[in-house]
Amino acid sequence: MLISIVLTLHAEQAVTVPANLGRATHAWFLGQVQAHDAALAASLHEANQERPFTVSNLWGMHRANRRAAGGQRGPAGAEEVTLTPGQPCYLRLSSLQPELTQVLTERLLPALPETITLAGATLRVASVASTAEEHPWAGRASYPALVQEHTLSAAPAPGLALRFGSPTVFKSQEQFVPLPLPKLVFESLARRWNAFAPLNLPEEVSRFAGETMAISRYQLRTERMVFGADADRRALPGFVGTVGYSFRNKDRYWMGLIHLLAAFALYGGVGLQVAMGLGQAKRL
């Protein structure tokens, strides 16, 4: 079972926090899993593996609170934002692994604390959404259901669009690429699908995307995500916004696989550091 969960949060008092809380949300999530299943949490910590989950940065209020010059700057030079009481912000979690989804739905969510603390900010949990009817970035699905829906369609749509809700970036030929190139987007999705789905997709799907898909429209902006502070500080370039793709090759089989991966983006994330706030994406 795949699941995407959105927590609606409210600050209990005005507080200034780093604009990028990706590491803090990542640590909070793993701490919650640890409290309910220590063995599973240990496996999620293992190095050199695709992470079977995504965790967003704190969404919502930080955009509205930035100064025109780029936001406030903390002592270490990292951008900071102010959260104020009564104004909602959001934290999104997703799981690609049945064991993790079971822990989330049967143990973690029923015992979710009334407040969570991120970078010294106490945030009250106002609501939890896990279906598309409750929140547009929430949802539930299964791998077989996605395959059936998108590969058995009589006539796949001639195009599709993706919304990238947080900075997204790829690494190709030892360089960071902050562009939604079809090959990079669907290569990333196919890699994560094949890491966790019971049915693997052919590697040629990314070649099909690169050779036969084109960007038909876009509304994008560049945005950096800064991790760490002082000597440990590093910034990754990224893009956010919407992108439309069209197919030059109308092969039904390959188009169906691309539509399947586009639907999977809600759960799998796209590009680098999806477990620390980057690459939050969904099909429009």
C-alpha positions, 0 to 999 in steps of 0.5 A: 500500500502506498500512502501520502499523509498531510498534517495541518499544523499551527504554531502555538506562538510566534517563532522564527525558524530556518526556512529549510526544516527538511533535516528537522522533519526527517529526524522527527519522522524517523523518531516517530517510527523508532518509537513504534518499530525500532527494527524498521527505523534501523532499516530506514537508517541504512546507508546507500539505499533508496529511502521508502518514504518522503518527508516534506519541508514545512509548507505554507506560511514561510512563503508569505513571510519572506521579505522581498529581498529574499527573507530574513537571515540568521546568524549563520546566514541561512534564511529564516521565516516567522511562523505565527499563531492561527496561520496553518502550515503543512507537513507531508509524509509518504510511504512506498513500503507495505511494512512502513505504511502499516506502521504509519496507519495502525500505530503512528497516526492513531498515537500521534502527539497533540504537538510536534517540535521542529527546530524549537518551534512547538506546532499543534496538530490540527488535522490529518489527511490521508485521502485526496478528498481530504487534501489534494496532496494526500492519497492512498493507492496500491501498486497493482491498482496503479498498474491496472489504471494506467497501463490497461487504458484503451487510449492514454492521454497524449500529454500530462502535467506535473506540479513540483511543490518543492525544489527539485534537482537531479544529478547527472554526469557529476553536475546538479541539473535544476531542470525538469528534463523528461529523461531525468524526471522519469528515470528518477521515478522508474528507479524508485518504482523498481526499488519497491514495487512488486512488478519492475518496469523496463529500464527503457522507459527512461530512454523512451521519455528522453527520446520521444517526450517534449516539454510543451509548457511550463511555469517554473521558478528557480529556488535553492534549498540550503542545508546546514549552517556555517562550515557544513552549509551547502545549497542545492539549486532547484526548480518549483512550478508546473510542467506539461509534457507531450508525446511525439511517439504515441506507442500505447504501451510506453505512454501507459508506463509514463502515465503510471510513473506520473501518478506514482510521483505523489508517493515516490518523489522526484530527484535528490533528497526526497526524504529531506524536503526536496522533490515533492511532486504530483500529477495534475 
